[in-house]
Amino acid sequence: MVNPARPSGMGWEPRTRAGAGVSLPEGLRKVGVRSPSWREALRINGGSRIVECHSAEGALLVAVLPDELHHVLTALNRG
């Protein structure tokens, strides 16, 4: 779930207690969406989509389940 109230801009707040919130770099922009490679699918859900992003800090890959893809893309377009 993207937290628009974060002072640094965008951030990620997991819905489970499995991990802490992660700040996303400023100026993050989407450059592509693709299916995971077979190697990536060994570590993540093979049905997910990889959102390829770029910022001043470099490239960033975000694994997103198909049901959440629209929400993530909308949030990235706002950022």
Secondary structure, 3 states (H helix, E strand, C coil): CECCCCCCCCEECCCCCCCCCEECCCCCEEEEEECCCHHHHCCCCCCCEEEEEEECCEEEEEEECHHHHHHHHHHHHHC
